[in-house]
Amino acid sequence: MRQSGHWEDGDPLAASSFERLVAESIGSLDVDQARQEVLPFVRQPEALEVWSREFFAEIVKRIKIIEIKKRAS
């Protein structure tokens, strides 16, 4: 996320920050535009009919975040 400029903080990305960023992204997502962008790469276009902001919010809840603590030097 640092390479893309989405995370500029010097600290590691915490779970709470990740969740906030994802929620903001989903909130501003143009679902119809996203659907049109991926349509050429999908064999079964009807599978995209379920896409909505609510759909993506539910999918994100399945992500398991593992925070790795730095070892003391």
C-alpha positions in Angstrom: 0.0 0.0 0.0 3.0 2.3 0.4 4.0 1.8 -3.2 0.5 2.8 -4.4 0.5 5.8 -2.0 -2.6 4.5 -0.1 -0.6 4.1 3.1 2.0 6.8 3.9 2.3 6.3 7.6 5.7 5.2 8.9 4.1 2.6 11.2 2.9 -0.8 9.9 -0.7 -0.9 8.7 -2.9 -1.8 11.7 -6.1 -3.9 11.3 -8.2 -0.9 12.3 -6.6 1.3 9.6 -7.0 -1.4 7.0 -10.7 -1.8 7.8 -11.2 1.9 7.7 -9.5 2.2 4.3 -11.4 -0.7 2.8 -14.7 0.7 4.1 -13.9 4.1 2.5 -13.0 2.4 -0.8 -16.2 0.4 -0.8 -18.3 3.4 0.1 -16.9 5.3 -2.9 -17.0 2.4 -5.3 -18.9 2.9 -8.6 -20.2 -0.7 -8.8 -21.5 -0.3 -12.4 -18.2 1.0 -13.6 -16.3 -1.8 -11.9 -18.6 -4.3 -13.4 -18.0 -2.9 -16.9 -14.2 -2.9 -16.4 -14.0 -6.6 -15.5 -16.8 -7.8 -17.9 -14.4 -8.6 -20.8 -12.4 -11.0 -18.5 -15.4 -12.9 -17.1 -16.8 -16.0 -18.8 -20.1 -15.9 -16.9 -21.2 -12.2 -16.8 -24.3 -13.1 -14.8 -22.0 -13.8 -11.9 -21.4 -10.1 -11.6 -25.1 -9.4 -11.0 -24.5 -9.9 -7.2 -22.0 -7.1 -7.1 -23.0 -4.2 -4.8 -21.4 -2.2 -2.1 -23.2 -4.5 0.4 -21.8 -7.5 -1.3 -18.2 -6.3 -1.1 -18.7 -5.2 2.5 -19.8 -8.8 3.4 -16.8 -10.3 1.5 -14.4 -8.1 3.3 -15.7 -9.4 6.7 -14.1 -12.7 5.7 -10.6 -11.4 5.6 -8.5 -12.6 8.5 -6.0 -10.0 9.6 -2.8 -11.3 11.3 -0.8 -8.6 13.0 2.9 -9.5 13.3 4.7 -8.0 16.3 8.3 -6.9 15.8 10.8 -8.7 17.9 12.8 -6.7 20.4 16.4 -6.2 19.1 
